[in-house]
Amino acid sequence: MPSPRKILLLSAEVAPFAKTGGLADVAGALPKALAAHGHDVRVVMPAYASIKGELSALPGALAVPTGAGPLPAGAFVTELPGSRVPVYLIAERNLFDRPQIYGYDDDPYRFAFFSKAALALCEAIGWKPDLVHAHDWHAAPAITWLATAGAHDGAWAETPTAFTIHNLAHQGRSARTVMGYLGAAAPTLLEEGPLEVNFMARGIYHATMVNTVSPTYAREIVTAAGGSGLDRLLAHRRRDLRGILNGIDDAVWDPATDAHLAAPFGADRIEARGATKRALQEKLGLAVDEKIPLVGMVTRLDAQKGLEITGHVLHLLMSGAAGDVQCVVLGTGAAPYEDMLRHLASYHRGKMRAVLAFASDVASMIYGGSDLFLMPSLFEPCGLSQLIAMRYGSVPVVRATGGLADTVREGETGFTFVPFAAPAFWTAIQRALFVLKTDRARWRRIQENGMRADHGWGSAAREYERLYDDAVSRAARVP
């Protein structure tokens, strides 16, 4: 059993308080799994205007050191639901009291402030972590400061760090003046322009250990095709790079207890899924017929998610090229993809519905009521939707990239294809529908395999413990 550690976890979003994607799910679930292993984990995130619920204000104000001088900030504290893991929220009205989490010109300054405030918070509460674990570029300013100015600060010198890459495509590029604001100085990296800072590159370069969220994605990002311009830097850090597969919070995603489902079910009661399928068909105005295959998608409408090859395939499906099939797509995102799905659903109004909104109740019903679940991603660092779909008995059809390749086994837990092309996607769907229609016993085995697979956070937490051990030992060897 590893020695208990004090771990500071920094993330721009944490479920259930603020979420735009899988980063929030990881930041909300991993700390609970680590705490269950005996570690003292403290989570820090910004206090966005959208966050509701019971928050306790910490007394006094933080004096956050910046290149512009010390700036005040407040802090609130709560706990991750179902745990005693504290979550501290950094409050600064001008920076975080905004309608959205991201998308502002001053995002690099906002998250540089957040990073410095998180470290100031630790000093204010008298708690010194054994390791700082930062997630994605938004928390990379903390890694950057700790490896530069912090290395000469008595309170933080020799602090080991771990940096987790959730999506390499988002890099936090900014004018180099942000380094002065952060109070850090370092030579320009090859991945940066002469007057630029790239915080994703900085996190990779400065962290003691680096990981990403699946073994396959860890291999893909050291290549020119998958490295988003950072492949040489990642290859340089290959010795310190790990791929740790994400899990899902199986206390949250549980078809036996999910209140949004029409009836509870499990691997030993798969037939009870039919009640949710019928409820979903009725809710969305589709023909209520359990025998008609129902294809589902729950996705962010973004090029990463494979929407470029999806429209034609859905049109073929709805046109009857594979027999009678229904389709439900839930998601929001880029306007061209919303327009595409809106048009397809209008054209095939008797068979297809596009729910272009955030609707957690419909998401659960799609997971629990669809027969097939589509994820034709261009790239996918890990993916959580396929894990949830499998746990809920919906058989995934995915492109074998990143974490999708690590979690979906062809003909055993789902169906896969490799080329990023509509014909390959269409062929995989046809294989799946053929088994569904002609071999119900095999289909049930595929469902059961997915539902019984262990995709919880227990094994992932042990991998992170080993990552932390490596970070601590390597930091100790630095002169």
N, C-alpha and C positions, 0 to 999 in steps of 0.2 A: 504494500500500500504506500503510495507516494506521500511524502511529508506534506501536511497542510500548508498552503501558501496564502499570502494576502495578494489578491489580484485586482488591479484597477482596470475595468473594461470601459473603453470609450467608444461611443457610437452616435452618429447623427440621428438615428431613429431606433426606437425600441418598442416592440409590440408588448402590450396593446396600446401604449400611450401615443405613438406616432408611427405611421407605417406608409411606405410607398412600394415596398417590395420585400424580397427575401432577407435582406440585411436586417430588417426589424425583427423578423421571426427568429433569426439566429441570435441576435442580441438579447431577445427576450427569453430564449429557451436554454442556451448554453450556460448562462450563469446559474440557473437552477440545477442543472446537471452537475456542475462543478461544486456547488454548495452541498449537494447530496453526497459528494465524495469527501466532504470535510473541509473544503477551502473557504476562506473568508473573501467573498467576491463583492465588490462595490461597483455599481454601474453608474456612469455619468452620461447625461444627454442634455441638449438644450431644452428650455422650457418654452415650447411653442405656444402660440395663442390658442391653437385648436385643442390643447390638452385639457380635459375636464376631469372631474373626480376629486377625491380627498387628497390634498397635498398639504403637508406641514411645512411652514416656513422655518428655515434655520435662522436663529437670532443673529443680528449684526449683518454687515455687508462684507463681501469679499473685495479686497484691493487687488485687482488683476494687473500684474506688471505688463506693460506693452512698450513699444518704442516711442509711443506718444505720451508716456508717463502712466502711472497707475490709474486704472479706471474702475469704478465701482460696479459690482454685480450682486444680485441676490441669489439665493438658492432655496429650493424646496426639496423635500424628501418624501418618498413613499416606498412601497415594496412591490416587487413583482408578484402578481396574483398567484396564490397557491404556494407561497414561499415566504421566507424571512429575508430574502435578498434585498438590500436597500438600493433604491434608485434615486440618485441626486439629479436635480434639474437646474441647470444654470439659467438664471433669468436676467435678461438685459433688454429692456423695452425696444430700443432702437434697432437691435439686431435680430431678435427672435419673435417679437410680437407682430407677425406678418401672416398673411393668408396661407402661404405655401411654405414648405420646408426648404425647397431648393429653387433655383432658377433666377437668382438675383445677381447683378453684376458684382456685388461686393461679397459673394459667397466665400471666397478665400479668406477675406478679412473676418467674416462672421465666424468661420470655423477655426481660424487661428486664435481668435479671442476665446472661443469655447475651449480649445485645447489648453491654453494657458490658465483659464479659469478652473478647469478640472484639477490641474495640479495645485493651484492656490487653495482649492477646496480641501484637498487632502491635508495641507498644512494647517488650515483653519480648524479642522476637526481632530487634528493630532493623530492621523493615521497614515503610516508610511507603507506603501505597497512593496511587496517583494518583486513584482513584475507589472509592467504596464502593457496591456493588450489593446491595440488600436485597430479599428475596423474601417477599411476603405480610406480614400484620400481625405475625407473630412476630418478624420482624427490623426492623419499623418503629421500635421504641424506639431503635435505633442512628441512624436518620435523624433522629428527634426530638431526640436529644441533640446530634448534630452541628450541627443548625440553630439550637440555642438555646445551651446552656452551651458546647458545643464550638466555637461561632463565636468565643469569647473565649479559647480554649485554644490556646497556641502550637503544640502538636503537631498540632492538627487543624483550625485555622482555615482557612477557604476551601476545605475538601475538597469536591469535587463528589460528588453522590449520584444514584443511579438507583434507583427503586422499582418493582418488578414486581408487578402484581396478578394472581394466579392465580385467585382466587375471591372476588369482592367480597362474597359473602353472609356470609363469616366475618370478623368485624371486630375482635375483641379488645377488647371493652368491659370497663371496669374502674372501680372507685372511683378518684377523682382522686388519692388518696394515693400511687398508684404513681408519679406524676410526681416527688414528693419522693424516693422510693426511687431513681428513675432519676437524680436530680440535675439535673433540667431544670425550667424554669418557662416557661410561655407562656400567653397568654390563652385562655379557653375558645372553642372553635369553635362555630359555629351547629349543627353536627351532634352536639354533645355536650350532655348535661344539665349542670346547674350543678355537680354533684359527680361528674362522670363524665369518663373519658378513652376515646376511641375510637382505637385505634392504627392501624387501617386509614385512618381519616380523617387522622390525624397524618402517616402516610407520604405520602399524596397531597398534603397541604398543604405539608409541609416539604421534600420531595425536589426536587432541581434539575430532574430529568426523571422522568416517569412513563410506564410502558408497561403494556399488558396483552398477552395471549398470542394474540390474533388480531385482524385488522382489523375484522371484523364486531362482535366483542365490544366493541372500543373505541368503536364507534358506538352500540351498545346501552346501554352504561352511563352515557351522558350523558342518557338519557331517564328519565322518572319510572318507566316500566314496568321498566326494566332496571337502574336505579341503586342499588337496595337502600338507598334513603334518602340516598345520597351523590351524587346526580345533579347537584345545583347546584354542589357543590364540584368535581366532575369537569368540569362545563361551564366553571367558572372557570379550571381548569387546561388547557382544551382545547388551547391553543397549545403546551403542553409534553407532551401526551399522544400516545403512539404505539401502534399495534397491530402486534406482531411475532409472526408465526405460529410456534408451536413446531415442532420437528422430532422425530424419533425417532433413537435411537442405532442406526444401521443395521449396526453391528458386532455389536450384541447381538441385534437383531431381524432375523435373516437366515434365510430358509427353506432356504438352501443349506448352512447350518452348524448349525442348531438341533438339538441332540441329543435333544430331546423328540419330534421328528417321526419317523414310521416310515420315511421315506425323504426324502432331500434333493430339493428342486425349485427351479425358478426360472421366469421368464416364458417361457423357451424350452422348459420341460419341465413344463407345467402338469398334464399327465396323471398325473405322479407324485404329485400331491396325493391321488389315490385311495387310496394305501396308508395315509395318515394318517386319512382318513375311515373306512376299514374298521377301523383299529386303535381309533379313538375309539368307534365303534359297539360293537365287541367289549368294550372296557374297561368301558363303562357298561351293558352288557347290552341294547343295542338290536338290532333286526334288522340283520344285516350285509348291506346292499344298497346299492351305490354309486349306484343309480338313484333312490333315494328322496331328495328334497331334505332337507338337514340345515340347520336354522336355529340359530345360536349367539348367545349373549350372554355377555360377560365384563364385569361391572359392579359398582360399589358399589351396594348396595341402599339407595337414598336417593331422596327425592322429586325431587331435581334431575335424576335419571337417567330420569325419565318412567315410573316404575313405576305411577303412577296410571292410565295409559292402556294398560298392557301386559297386565294380567291377562286382560281380556276378549278382546284380540286373540290371545293365546296359546291361550285356550280355543277360539276359532273355528278356529284353525289345527289344533289337536290333534283337534278334532271332525270334521275332514275337509272343512271349508267351502272349502278350496282344493286338495283332493285329498290324497293320502298325503304327509305331511310328518313329520319328526322334529325334536325340539328339545332343546338342551342349554343350560342357564343355569348360569353359575359366578359366585358372589359371596357376600358377607356384608354385613350392615348392620342396618337397622331391623327389629325383630321382626315387625311386621305384614307386611312384604314377604317376609321369610323364610317366614312362615306361609302366605302366599298361594302362593308358588312350591312349597312343600312339598305343599300341598293339590292344586295343579294336577298336579304330577308323580305324586302318588298316584292321582288320578282317571284320568290318562292314562298309566298305568304302562307300557303297551306302546310308547309313542311319545316320552315326555318324561322327562328327567332334570334334577334340580336339585341341583347340587353346592354346598352351602352351607358353603364352606370356602375357605381360601387354598390354592390348588394350582397352582403355576406350570407344572407339567408338563401338567395338563389345559388350562390357558389356552393354551399353545402349540398343543396338539392341536386346540382349538376354532378358533383362528385359521387353522391349516393344514389343517383337515379339513372345516369347515363350508362350505356353499354361500352362505348369506346371513348377514350379521352385523347385528344390530339395535341401534340407538342412538336411541331416541325422546325425547331429553333435553328437559326443560322449558327449561333453559338450559345452555350448554356453552361456557365461556371459550375452550377450544381443543379438547380431546379428543385423546387419543393412540390410543385403541383403534381408531378408524376408520382411522388411518394404518397401524397394525400389520396390521389385517385386510386392507387393500388390498395391502400388501407381501406378505402371505401368500396372496393370491388369493381371499379371501372377500369377496364383494360387499356393501358396506354399504347398509343402508336406514336413513336418518337423518332427524331433523327438522332443517330448514334454519335453524339458529340458531347464533350464535357461530362458533367455528372449524369446526363441521360444515358450515356454509354456505360457508366459504372453501375447504374441501378436497374435498368430494364434489360432483361435477357430474352432474346428472340425465341418466341414459341413457348417460353416458360413463365414469364411474368408480363409479357407484352409482345409488341411487334416493332421492329426497327428498320430504318433505311439509312444509307450513308450519303449518297450524292445529294447536294442541296439543289433539288430539281423536282418540279411538280410530278413528272412521270414516276420517279422513285417513291415519292410520297403516296401517290395514287395506288401504286402496286402494293405497298404495305397495308393500306386501308383495305384493299380487296382481299389480301390474305387474311386479315383479321375478320372481315365480314364472312368469308367462306367458312372459317372455323365456327363462328357464332351460329351460322345457319345450318351447318351440316354435322357438327360434332359437339353436341351440348356437354357431353362428359368431359371432353378435353377442355372446352371453354371454362367449365367449372373448376377444373384443376388449375388453369391459368389464374383464375380469380382467387382461388384459395392460396396459391403460391404467393401472390402479391399481398394478400391480406395478412398472411402469417409471417411474412418477412419482417425482420427486426430493423426498423428505420428510426428507432428512438435515439435519444442523445447519449445513452450510457456508454456505448463503444466510442463514439466521437469524443466524449469528455476524456476518456483515457488517452486518446491520441493527442488531445490538447495538453494533457498533463505531461506527456513525453516531450512535446514541443517546448513547454515551459522549462522542463528539466534541462533540455539542450541549451535554451537561452541563458539560464542561470549559470550553467557550467562554462559556456563560452564567454560570458561576460566576466566570469571570475578569472579567465586566462588572459584577458586584455591587460597589458602593462599600464 
